[in-house]
Amino acid sequence: MAEFICRLGTPSGEILTRIVEAAGAGEARNRLEGEGFRVFAVSSTDKGLSAILPGGTGKKSSVKQADFLLFNQQLSALLRAGIPVLQSISLLKNRSASSSLRVVLADVEEKIKSGVPLSEAFEAQGIFPKIYAASILAGEKSGALDEVLLRFVTYMKRSVGVSRKLRSAL
């Protein structure tokens, strides 16, 4: 059996990404349609997440730095407000204007639902800096994930500022 990344629509109009284990893409599609979903795309997991995006190349899509920064600021705020991690990820996924970030967050959400720690779920995406997964792991272990995310946002802002200064100096 192989794994397939499926982009689907629910009867209520919500767009989801789900990983399905099946003998082939046709079987995965038929099973999901039998469950009442409208299947938009089915792709083998070895092609990466971007294969299910319109115009996907089969390479993992990257998330723009500005979108990633905004996501982390919002995630930190939601966690500080006492909203659970899974609910926060789901909320931000549904509100994101970035289609590539929505797909990544959908995969992260599914991994969390299956019991994978948040740090491993982000590390598995293969598109985020290693320091990000390490920071999240530290936040998970210390119980201060919201604070760690704020520190990471500060680090990212400084990094962007230094990069801009270097480019303008050259």
C-alpha positions in Angstrom: 0.0 0.0 0.0 1.1 3.5 -0.8 0.3 6.9 0.8 -1.5 9.6 -1.1 -1.9 13.3 -0.3 -5.5 14.2 -1.2 -7.0 17.7 -1.4 -10.7 17.5 -0.8 -13.9 19.5 -0.2 -16.4 18.7 2.5 -20.2 18.9 2.0 -20.1 22.0 4.1 -17.6 23.7 1.7 -14.4 23.3 3.8 -11.2 22.5 1.9 -9.0 19.8 3.6 -5.8 17.9 2.9 -5.7 14.3 4.1 -3.1 11.5 3.7 -4.8 8.3 2.6 -3.2 4.8 2.5 -4.5 2.9 -0.6 -3.3 0.5 -3.3 -3.5 3.2 -5.9 -4.7 6.8 -6.6 -8.0 5.6 -8.0 -8.7 3.6 -4.9 -7.9 6.6 -2.7 -10.2 8.8 -4.8 -13.1 6.2 -4.7 -12.8 5.7 -1.0 -12.9 9.5 -0.3 -15.8 10.0 -2.7 -17.6 7.2 -1.0 -17.2 9.0 2.3 -19.0 12.1 0.8 -15.9 14.2 0.0 -15.3 15.9 -3.3 -11.8 15.0 -4.4 -9.8 17.8 -6.1 -6.4 16.2 -6.3 -4.6 12.9 -5.4 -0.9 12.7 -5.4 1.7 10.2 -4.2 3.4 11.4 -1.0 6.8 10.9 -2.6 6.1 14.0 -4.8 5.8 16.3 -1.9 3.0 18.6 -0.8 3.3 21.1 -3.7 2.2 18.4 -6.1 -1.4 19.0 -5.0 -1.3 22.7 -5.4 -2.4 24.3 -8.6 0.7 24.6 -10.7 2.7 22.4 -8.3 6.0 21.1 -9.5 6.4 18.0 -7.3 8.9 19.9 -5.2 7.9 21.0 -1.7 6.6 24.5 -1.8 8.2 27.1 0.3 6.3 29.5 2.5 7.1 33.2 2.2 9.1 34.6 5.1 6.5 37.3 5.7 3.7 34.7 5.9 5.8 32.5 8.2 6.5 35.5 10.5 2.9 36.5 10.7 1.8 32.9 11.4 4.3 32.6 14.3 3.1 36.0 15.8 -0.5 34.9 15.6 0.2 31.4 16.9 2.0 32.9 19.9 -0.9 35.2 20.6 -3.4 32.4 20.4 -1.4 30.2 22.8 -1.0 33.1 25.2 -4.8 33.4 25.2 -5.0 29.8 26.3 -6.2 28.3 23.0 -4.9 24.7 22.6 -2.1 24.1 20.0 -4.3 21.9 17.6 -7.2 24.4 17.7 -4.7 27.3 17.1 -3.1 25.6 14.1 -6.6 24.8 12.6 -7.8 28.3 13.1 -4.7 29.8 11.5 -4.8 27.3 8.6 -8.4 28.4 7.8 -7.5 32.1 8.0 -4.3 32.1 6.1 -4.1 33.9 2.8 -1.1 31.9 1.6 -2.2 28.6 -0.1 1.3 27.1 0.4 1.1 27.8 4.2 -2.5 26.4 4.3 -1.3 23.1 2.8 1.7 22.9 5.2 -0.5 23.6 8.2 -3.1 21.0 7.1 -0.3 18.4 7.1 1.0 19.6 10.4 -2.6 19.5 11.8 -3.0 15.9 10.6 0.3 14.9 12.1 -0.6 16.4 15.5 -4.0 14.6 15.4 -2.1 11.3 14.9 0.0 12.0 18.0 3.2 13.5 16.5 4.7 16.3 18.6 4.5 19.8 17.1 8.3 20.1 16.7 8.4 16.9 14.7 5.4 17.9 12.6 7.1 21.1 11.5 10.5 19.4 11.0 8.9 16.7 8.8 7.9 19.5 6.3 11.5 20.0 5.3 11.0 23.6 4.4 11.6 25.4 7.8 14.9 26.3 9.3 16.3 23.7 11.7 16.4 26.3 14.5 12.6 26.5 14.2 12.0 22.9 15.1 14.6 23.1 17.8 12.9 26.2 19.2 9.5 24.5 19.2 11.0 21.4 20.9 12.4 23.7 23.6 9.0 25.3 24.0 7.3 22.0 24.3 9.8 20.7 26.9 9.6 23.9 29.0 5.9 24.5 28.7 6.6 28.0 27.4 5.8 27.5 23.7 4.2 31.0 23.3 7.3 32.7 24.8 9.7 30.7 22.6 7.7 31.6 19.5 7.9 35.3 20.4 11.7 34.9 20.8 11.9 33.2 17.4 9.9 36.0 15.8 12.3 38.5 17.3 15.2 36.5 16.0 13.6 36.4 12.5 13.0 40.1 12.5 16.6 40.8 13.4 17.9 38.4 10.8 15.8 40.1 8.1 17.1 43.5 9.2 20.7 42.4 9.1 20.1 40.9 5.6 18.6 44.1 4.4 21.5 46.2 5.8 24.0 43.9 4.1 22.3 44.1 0.8 22.0 47.9 0.9 25.7 48.2 1.9 26.7 46.1 -1.2 
